[in-house]
Amino acid sequence: MTPEELADATAQAMYSADACSRALGLELKEVRPGYARMQMNVRDDFLNGHGICHGGLIFTLADSTFAFACNSYNINTVASGCSIEFLRAVQGGDRLTAEAIEQSLTGRTGIYDIRVTNRDNETVAMFRGKSAQIKGTLIPSQA
């Protein structure tokens, strides 16, 4: 299995078990080693008291995209820390895209930057995640 095939198989196994992402309508668009891209439509029930997208849902999109990127090597990996900067309000009816790019993978620790953009390709948030590999795999290892 090539690294790209492994990343895809791992992502499919993870997505099928991810009830939260599926319930929120997060769509996995692309995955490859150290990279993932997801999209989400901003539904009316995602809006907060100001009539804009709740920051927690933008965070969830970025965090899920981070998870698919850092698990793309079929080594169970979790977040050990993350932060987000909200740069622009997001309106209902918009479509967000999150793109996670691995910046560093040293030993069991990785650093990933996730850029979240709106339909007009404007950056609405920047997320940085630190990952830690733990025991196990998502799919059985190939001999």
C-alpha positions in Angstrom: 0.0 0.0 0.0 1.4 3.4 -1.0 1.5 6.2 1.6 -1.4 7.9 -0.2 -3.5 4.7 -0.1 -2.7 4.2 3.6 -3.7 7.8 4.4 -7.0 7.3 2.5 -7.8 4.0 4.1 -7.0 5.4 7.5 -9.2 8.4 6.9 -12.1 6.3 5.7 -11.9 4.1 8.8 -11.7 7.2 11.0 -14.6 9.1 9.3 -16.9 6.1 9.4 -16.5 6.0 13.2 -16.7 9.8 13.7 -20.4 10.3 14.4 -19.8 14.0 15.5 -18.3 15.1 12.2 -20.9 13.3 10.2 -23.8 14.8 12.3 -22.4 18.3 11.8 -22.1 17.7 8.1 -18.3 18.0 7.9 -17.2 16.6 4.6 -13.7 15.0 4.2 -12.6 16.2 0.7 -8.9 15.2 0.6 -6.3 13.4 2.7 -2.7 12.4 2.1 0.3 11.9 4.4 0.4 14.9 6.7 -2.4 16.8 5.0 -6.2 16.9 5.1 -9.0 19.2 3.7 -12.6 19.3 5.0 -15.6 21.5 4.3 -18.7 22.5 6.3 -21.8 24.4 5.4 -22.7 27.0 8.0 -26.3 26.0 9.0 -28.8 28.3 10.7 -28.4 26.2 13.9 -24.7 27.0 13.9 -25.3 30.7 14.6 -24.7 32.2 18.0 -26.5 35.1 19.7 -24.8 37.6 17.4 -26.2 35.9 14.3 -22.7 34.7 13.2 -21.2 31.2 13.2 -20.4 30.0 16.7 -16.6 29.9 17.2 -16.8 26.4 18.7 -18.1 25.0 15.4 -15.2 26.7 13.4 -12.9 25.2 16.0 -14.5 21.8 15.5 -14.0 21.9 11.8 -10.3 22.9 12.2 -9.8 20.3 14.9 -11.3 17.5 12.9 -9.2 18.4 9.9 -6.2 18.4 12.1 -7.1 14.9 13.3 -7.3 13.5 9.8 -4.0 15.0 8.9 -2.1 13.8 11.9 -3.6 10.3 11.8 -2.8 9.8 8.1 0.2 7.6 8.9 -2.0 5.0 10.6 -0.5 5.6 14.0 -3.1 6.5 16.6 -2.5 10.2 17.2 -4.3 12.7 19.5 -4.1 16.4 20.2 -1.8 17.4 23.0 -2.6 21.1 22.6 -4.1 23.6 20.1 -5.0 27.2 19.7 -7.2 29.2 17.3 -7.3 32.8 16.2 -10.6 34.0 14.8 -9.9 36.6 12.1 -13.3 37.3 10.5 -17.0 36.7 11.3 -18.7 33.9 9.4 -22.2 34.4 8.2 -25.0 31.8 8.0 -25.2 30.0 4.6 -21.4 30.3 4.0 -19.3 27.3 3.2 -16.0 26.9 5.1 -12.9 25.0 4.1 -10.2 23.9 6.5 -6.8 22.8 5.2 -4.4 21.1 7.5 -0.7 21.1 6.7 2.0 19.3 8.7 4.7 21.6 9.7 6.9 19.2 11.7 6.9 15.6 12.7 9.7 14.6 15.1 9.5 11.4 17.0 6.0 11.1 18.3 5.2 14.8 18.2 3.8 16.8 15.3 2.8 20.4 14.6 0.0 21.2 12.1 -1.3 24.5 10.8 -4.9 24.7 9.8 -6.3 27.6 7.7 -10.0 28.0 7.6 -11.4 30.0 4.7 -14.9 31.1 3.7 -16.6 30.8 0.3 -14.6 33.9 -1.0 -11.3 32.2 0.0 -10.8 34.8 2.8 -9.1 33.4 5.9 -11.5 33.4 8.8 -9.4 31.5 11.3 -6.0 30.0 11.9 -5.6 27.0 14.1 -2.3 25.4 15.3 -2.4 21.9 16.7 0.3 19.9 18.5 -0.1 16.1 18.1 1.1 13.1 20.1 1.3 9.6 18.8 -0.1 6.9 21.1 -0.2 3.1 20.9 -2.2 1.4 18.2 -3.4 1.9 14.6 -6.7 2.7 13.0 -6.5 -0.1 10.5 -4.6 -3.4 10.7 -0.9 -2.9 9.6 0.0 -4.4 6.3 2.8 -7.0 6.5 
